[in-house]
Structure formats: structure tokens, C-alpha cells
Amino acid sequence: MFELFKRLKTVLASELHTLIDKAEDPVSMVDHYLREMEYEMKELERSAASMMAEEKLLHKKLADIGGSIKRREEQALEALKMEREELARRALEDKANLNKESEHLSSLHDTASRRRTELVNKLSVMRKEFRELERKRESLKARAQSAKVLSSLHSKSLDSGGSADPKKGFERMEQKVLRYEAEAEAAGELNESYKSLDQEFAELKADNEVEQELLKLKQQLNKEDEQTG
């Protein structure tokens, strides 16, 4: 049981990167391991409580047998005073049996006491380390949340063209508008270069009419000069 707790602690302390590499959510996995550790602690608490109860029961039995041993010795002495040697012998035989039982119970009590001490010490260490890992879990949760936010920002930055800077984004939009304006101007110039045939003849006719009007005015001026001369 305690070895499993140590293994879980090792995972939490030094192998979180492995969880990330496996695309697992570190915080969720840590919560899962903490729940397992909490279950192990409860099991250990039950074992320790059971051992403490066993130790107390054995202690009470030892006390009761001790009282019985003392009583049989007093009864044997009283029987001898009354010259009841056979009765005294029976009391001493029972005392001997009680002594053997007391020795056996004493051995069991020592084992229970030692085992109870071990369980209580392990439980104390486990509780301390569990609280420490809970604090680390909060730190890990904050770090994971921060990493997610940064990752989201970087992802948005890449999707928007490599930068999430508002100033740079505005400059990029301005460049797009300038490009649209240039394209519109170029399209207009291109349209000018592809005038229709009717438009060209209409312009040519207009030019001819202007030239003819200009020629008539020149001829009129020449006539007036000749008349005055």
C-alpha cells in the first residue's frame, strides 16, 4: 500500500512531462492520482484504527489474566493455611496455565503495538506528503492555465498573420486598403486602354469638327485682312 503511494508521488514529482507528451491533461491526471492517494490513506487509517483496537483489547485481556494469576496465588496460599494442599495444587496449576496464556498474549500485544506504531507513522508521513502534493497541484493548475492562455494567444497570432499586436494589425489592414486602391486605379487605366471602336470614331469626329471650325475662322480672318488692305 505504502509502496503504491510512493510510486504515485514519484509520478507527480518527476514524470508530469510524460503525461503532457501523451497528450493527457496534467491537472486532471494529478486529480486522479490524488484521489487514489486519498483512498489509500483512508485504507491505512482503517488499518491503523483496527490495529489500535486490537492492541487495546489485548491490553485488557493481559490485565484480566494478571488479576486472575494474582487471585489464584492468593487462593493457593489460603488453601495451604487451611491444610487443603490438593486445592492449593489445583490453584497453582491453573496459575501456571494462566502464565502461559499471559506470555502468548503479551507477545501478540507487542506485535500489535509495533504494527500500530508503524501504521501511525506511515499515515503521518502520507498526510504530510499529501498536503504538499495538494499545494503543488494548485501551482501546477495555475501553470497549466497560464500555458493554455499563452498557447491560445500564440495560436490566434498565427491565425491572424503572425502577430496579435493591434498596431501591427492596423498597419496590415492599411496596406490592404492601399493595395485595393492601386488595383482599382490599375483597372481603370486598363479600361481606358480598351476603348470601344465607336468611342474612338466619336472622338475622331469631334476632333475633325473642331479642326474644320478652326479652319473656317482662319479663312474669315484672312478675308477681313484682304478687305482692309
N, C-alpha and C positions, 0 to 999 in steps of 0.2 A: 504493500500500500504506500509506504513512505517513499519507496523507490520510484513509484509512478509519479508522485508529487515532485520529486527531484527532476525527473525527466521532463515534466511539464514546465518546470521553472527554467530548465535549460533551453527549451524551445522558445519561451518568452524572452529570455535574456539574450540569446545569441543567434537565433535562427529566424527572426522575423523577415529578413531579406529573402529567405527561401519561400515564405508564404507569398510575398509580393511577386517573386519570379513565377510562381504557379498561378498568378492572376487571381489570388484569393484576397478577400477584404481583410486586412490585418486586424482592424478593430473588431470585426465580427468573430474572427478566429480566436482572438485574445479573450473575448467574452465567453466563447465556447470553452476554452481551456480553464478560465476562472470558475465557470460553473462546475466543471469536472473536479477542480481542486476543492471547491466548496463542498461538493458531495463527499469527497474523500475525507475532508475534515469532520463532517458530520458522522461518518462511519467511525472515524478514530475517536470522536467524542463518545459515541455509544460504547465502543470497546473499552475506553478508559473508565466510563461510568460503571460498566458491568464488572470490570476488574476491581474497582474500588468497593463495590457492593460485596463481591466475593471475599475481599480482604477483611471487611468489617464482619462478615458472617463467620469467617474462620477465627477472627479475634474473639468473638463472643463464645464460640464453641470452646476455644482454649481456656477462656476464663471459667466457663461452666465446668470443664473437666478438672481444672485446677482446684475448684471448690469441692468437687467430688473426691479428688485424691486426698485433700486435707481432711474431709469428713470421714473417709474410710480409715485413715490413720488414727484419728481420734476414736473411732468406733473399735478398732483393734485394741487400742490401749485400754479402753473402758471394759472390753470383754476380758482382758487379762486380769484386770483388777477384780473382776467378778469370778475369776478362775474358770472362764469359758474359753479355754485355749482353742478348741475347734472353731468356734465362732470367730475368734481373733484371726486364725489362719485364713478363713474364708474372706475376711475383710481385707487382709493383706494381699491375697491372690487377686482380688478384684482391683485393688490399688495398683498392682503390677500391670494388669491389663490396661487400666486407665493411663498409666505412664507411657505404655507403648503407643496407645492411641494419641496421646498428647504429643509425643515425638513426631508421629506422622502428620498430625495437624499443624504442628509448628513448622515442619518442612514445607507443607503446602502454603502456609501463611507467608513464609519468607519468599517463596516463589511468586505469590500473588502480589506481595508488596513491591518486589523488584520489578515485576512486569508493569504494575500500576505506575511506578516512578518513570519507567521508560516511555510509556504511552503519554503520560502527562507532559514530559519533557519534549517529546516529538510534537505533541499538539501545540505546545507553547511556541516552538520554533516555526511550525507550519502557519500558525496565526500571524506571527510577526512577518513572515515572508509573504503571506497572502496580502496583508495590508500594504506591504511595499510594492507588490505587483499591481495592486489596485491603483496606487499612486502613479506607477509607471504607465498603467493603462490610460489614465487621464491625460498624461503627457503625450502618449502615442496617439490618442484620439485627436488632440489638438494639432499635432504634427501632420497627421493624415489629412485632417480637414484643410490645413494650410496648403498642403501639397495639392489637394484636389482643386482648390481655388486658383493656385498658380498654374496648374495644368490647364484649367478651363480658360484662363486668360491667355495663355500661350496658344491654345487651340484657336481661340477667337482671333488672335493676332494673325495666325497663319491663314485663316479663312478670309480675313479682310485684306490680305495682300502683304502680310509680313510685319505690320505694326498696328498697335492699338492706340498710338499717340493721336489725340484729336487734332492737333496742329498739322501733323503729317497727313492725317486723313483728309483734312480740309484742302491742303495743298494738292493732294492727289485728285480730289474732285475738281479743283480749279483747272488742273491740267487737262482733265477730261473735257471740260467746257470749252477750253481753248482749242482742243483738237476738233470738237464738234463744229466750232465756228470756222476753223480753217477748212474742214471738209465741205461745209456749206458754201464757202466762198469759192473753193475749187470747183464745186459742182456748178456754180453759177457761171464761172469762166468757161467751163466745158460746154455748157448750154449755149453760150454766146458764140462759140466756135462752130456750132452746128445749126446755124440759122437756116430756115427753110428757103427754098428756091423763090417762092413768092415774095418773102421778105426782102431778098436781095434785089429782085426786079423792081419792087416798090421803091426801095432806096435809090436804085439807079434812075428810075423815072423822076423821082423827086430831085435828084441831082441835075438831071437834064433840064428840067423846068427852071431851076434856079439859074443854070447857065444861060438858057435862052432869054430869061428875063434880064439877066445882066447884060447880054449882047444887045438887046433892044434899047436899054438905057444908054449904052455906049454910042449906038447909032444915032439916037436922039441928040445926044450932046454934040456929036460931030456935025449934024445938020445945023444946030444952033450956032456953032462956031463959024460955019461957012456963010450963013446969012449975015452975021455981024461983020464978017471980014470983007 
